[in-house]
Amino acid sequence: MDQKLQIHLALVDSAPLTNIEALELDRLPEHLIVIGGGYGGLEFAQAYRRFGSRVTILHHVAQLLDRADADVAAEIVRMFTSEGIDVLSPAKIVSVRRRSGTEVTIDIETGFGESQVCGSDLLVATGRIPNAAGTGLESAGIEIDERGCIKVNERLETTAPNVWAIGECAGSPQFTHASLDDFRVIHDNLAGGNRSTRNRVIPSCLFTDPPLAQIGLAENEAKRQGIEVQVAKSPMMAVLRTRTIDGTNGFMKALIDPNDGKILGFTMIGPEAGEVMAVVQMAMLAGFQSTVLKDAILTHPTMAEGLNVIFSNVKSASRDAGNTNDIKSPVAAA
């Protein structure tokens, strides 16, 4: 039998928790093993650690949050390990024995060789896949794409007349706010409009403490696509509000077009990251240059005031389209 299939069957036999059961537990796991270093796995890992469980994260590749920038993932690991969460990555699962809820043992291979992780409970948080295939949709003329999602056009119309698809089953990003916008697209089109999903800029937020928020282009994506950018980065300690609430972990990072000064992307790990990101998102949607946020009079002391800090040096650097060095914002004086 194929090893992957063996492991899959062993996981099924171990009766692991999913995100559903993890929200319904009426007891505290002594030692929770989390398989998966994505959004769900990280959020549950930190939550249960703060409840009092010992927590170990197993991730199949070296970097948590596979698609994130390396410095973002490294900051998450630093914060988690400082809270006593064990992070093992890359960790290849070799076998799974016993049952979650009593005692479960996982044999793994890491860069240091083979080892075992023993815990009381197992949470599988490796993501979800579409389940539209095999449901008989083809009999209605609805096609499934190569990912297993319902095939739709940019108006969210399926291949069958007068049939629409919405949310994750249609291949939209797996966020509630993306599905909400899908609803708006379909609603407006049913009313005679011509709304599209083309070129949508969809934000994301990892709800750890502090949270991670991201909008637009990430630095690794810019490099992969050969897009020239200015990178401005500032520690959260530079935002005076973080000192009043003892929340100085994390940083802000912005990507700027060196030719026109517009904001191409923004990432923040820090308190109220999702709210601060929304400010940047509005500037991006309006097509503003970064100097708009640099010069804005923002209430003191707030987290958004950090936008003054991170964008403070972008204007002079953006005059030189050939200069792609990172811009480091100084820590503000107390």
Buried (B, 14 or more C-beta within 10 A) or exposed (E): EEEEEEBEEBBEEBBBBEBEBBEEBEEEBEBBBBBBBBBBBBBBBBBBBEEEBBBBBBBBEEBBBEEBBEBBBEBBBEBBEEEEBBBBBBBEBBEBBBBBBEBBBBBBEEEEEEEEBEBBBBBBBBEEEBEBBEEEBEEEEBEBBEEBBBBBEEBBBBBBEEBBBBBBBBBBBBBEEBBEBBEEBBEBBEEEEEBBBEEEEBBBBBBBEBBBBBBBBBBBBBEEEEBEBBBBBBBBBBBBBBBEEEBBBBBBBBBBBBEEBBBBBBBBBBBBBBBBBBBBBEBBEEEBBBBBBBEBEBEEEBBBBBBBBBBBBBBEBBEEEEEEEEBBBEBBEE
